Amino acid sequence: MILENKKIRYGIKFLILLSAFYIYMDGVRIWNLSSGNAVANLDNVSLAKKKENLEREYGVKIITSAGTEAIPEFWQLPPSSGQAMPAKSDAIKLMLLAIEEALKLYPIEIIKNDIKSIYVFDYLEFYGLRYAGTVFGDSLYLVSNGKSVMNKRYLETLFHHEFSSILFRKYNFPKDKWIGNNPVNFSYAKSKNQVLNSIKNYNNVDGNEELYKAGFLAKYGQTSIEEDFNLYSETAFSEPGRLKKLSEKYPAIRMKMEIIKQFYLDISIKFSKVFGQL
């Protein structure tokens, strides 16, 4: 029974990661169409030097040459059958620039304390499906998705999304308070079927009037409390203006924003660099 329950938990976890994949694939489309955030003179970037400087400054190891062997052994076994491919050089340049920009928004001591390594892949797969990113322990797994036209702003958002999971799990996030702000009788997905339905019913990353009134930034946020939190975190770091406008219009979003703001400030007052504008 214990083993079976464990399998169920892992199954739900992977389905939640699957839903993250759908969100980010749609996110790629939106960023490519709207941001125009191109990175100039990538050929002039010294790849080795950039990586060395980031590792020295932030105390993290950035691994760009690893493949499937970087996935924990348990996740390499069926039925998850995890697989990965190293990122290509051009994608690595763009990813390093994105990581550099994202890291600037965090207190250095938090990065040094809470991230051990950042893996950069061209391809990451579980259950035969592609993933855009995930977290294992204190390591981030970020996918450049080399076959698609990626841009720096999207990759920065991906970093914020995944790193927020590490902080969510490590620090004492007030889950009860957060859940208390959800609509009466609402509950996050509790079964594989519910998670799958959440994926099937997902429409876009911008949410809608009904979701905003209920305190959700997108349908995907209803999958789990962690994914709900992830969406708020990535928006606070990547689109603070958008989150502020939504919070001014929708009280439910305002309440959750205040919770997440206090959570980050309790971790470090230096997060006021980001949350002071919300």
Protein Blocks (a to p, Z undefined) as FASTA:
>chain_A
ZZmmmmmmmmmmmmmmmmmmmmmmmmmmmmmmmnopacehklmpcfklmmmmmmmmnopa
cdfkbcfklpcfklmpcfklpacddddfklmmmmmmmmmmmmmmpcfklmmmmpmbdcdd
fbdceehiacfbdcehjaccddeklmbccdfklmmmmmmmmmmmmmmmmpccdfklmmmm
pcehiacdfbfklmmmmmmmpmbfnbpfklmmnopabfklmmpmklmmmmmmmmmmmmmm
lmmmmmmmmmklmmmmmmmmmmmmmmpmklmmmmmmZZ
